[in-house]
Amino acid sequence: MNYRFSALITKEDDWYVARCPELSVTSQGKDVESARANLREAVELYLETWGAPDGRAAEAPEFWTTVEVSR
């Protein structure tokens, strides 16, 4: 079975940090593609260890948005 998860990749110092918010899995790499590949491997290991998420999470609509705050 194939799953599709979000991947948020940010640059932090000399590394790119890749996060999968649905599973709370994080990895990193020296460039965007290696961070993405490392995240894919980390998600695969997560699924092998903990199993697939229940179907309800996959059915919920997902979207990214922004919030504005003032300081």
RAJOSUL-V543896 format. One record per residue. N is the residue number from 1. RES is the residue in one small letter. SS is DSSP state (H for helix, E for strand, L for the rest). PHI is phi in degrees with one decimal (* if undefined). Layout:
n=N res=RES ss=SS phi=PHI
n=N res=RES ss=SS phi=PHI
This chain:
n=1 res=m ss=L phi=*
n=2 res=n ss=L phi=-101.0
n=3 res=y ss=L phi=-124.3
n=4 res=r ss=L phi=-123.6
n=5 res=f ss=L phi=-122.9
n=6 res=s ss=L phi=-74.8
n=7 res=a ss=L phi=-133.5
n=8 res=l ss=E phi=-105.2
n=9 res=i ss=E phi=-117.4
n=10 res=t ss=E phi=-126.9
n=11 res=k ss=E phi=-93.3
n=12 res=e ss=E phi=-132.0
n=13 res=d ss=L phi=57.4
n=14 res=d ss=L phi=-91.9
n=15 res=w ss=E phi=-117.9
n=16 res=y ss=E phi=-103.3
n=17 res=v ss=E phi=-105.3
n=18 res=a ss=E phi=-111.2
n=19 res=r ss=E phi=-125.9
n=20 res=c ss=E phi=-109.5
n=21 res=p ss=L phi=-64.9
n=22 res=e ss=L phi=-64.8
n=23 res=l ss=L phi=-111.0
n=24 res=s ss=L phi=57.3
n=25 res=v ss=E phi=-108.3
n=26 res=t ss=E phi=-133.3
n=27 res=s ss=E phi=-146.8
n=28 res=q ss=E phi=-153.7
n=29 res=g ss=E phi=-163.8
n=30 res=k ss=L phi=-76.3
n=31 res=d ss=L phi=-140.9
n=32 res=v ss=H phi=-60.3
n=33 res=e ss=H phi=-65.8
n=34 res=s ss=H phi=-70.7
n=35 res=a ss=H phi=-63.6
n=36 res=r ss=H phi=-66.2
n=37 res=a ss=H phi=-64.0
n=38 res=n ss=H phi=-66.8
n=39 res=l ss=H phi=-66.1
n=40 res=r ss=H phi=-57.9
n=41 res=e ss=H phi=-63.2
n=42 res=a ss=H phi=-64.4
n=43 res=v ss=H phi=-67.1
n=44 res=e ss=H phi=-59.7
n=45 res=l ss=H phi=-64.4
n=46 res=y ss=H phi=-59.1
n=47 res=l ss=H phi=-64.2
n=48 res=e ss=H phi=-64.1
n=49 res=t ss=H phi=-81.3
n=50 res=w ss=H phi=-106.1
n=51 res=g ss=L phi=86.3
n=52 res=a ss=L phi=-77.3
n=53 res=p ss=L phi=-67.0
n=54 res=d ss=L phi=-67.8
n=55 res=g ss=H phi=-64.2
n=56 res=r ss=H phi=-62.3
n=57 res=a ss=H phi=-65.8
n=58 res=a ss=H phi=-71.2
n=59 res=e ss=H phi=-81.5
n=60 res=a ss=L phi=-70.1
n=61 res=p ss=L phi=-65.6
n=62 res=e ss=L phi=-118.7
n=63 res=f ss=L phi=-159.2
n=64 res=w ss=L phi=-103.1
n=65 res=t ss=L phi=-145.5
n=66 res=t ss=L phi=-124.7
n=67 res=v ss=L phi=-128.3
n=68 res=e ss=L phi=-113.6
n=69 res=v ss=L phi=-129.6
n=70 res=s ss=L phi=-121.5
n=71 res=r ss=L phi=-122.2
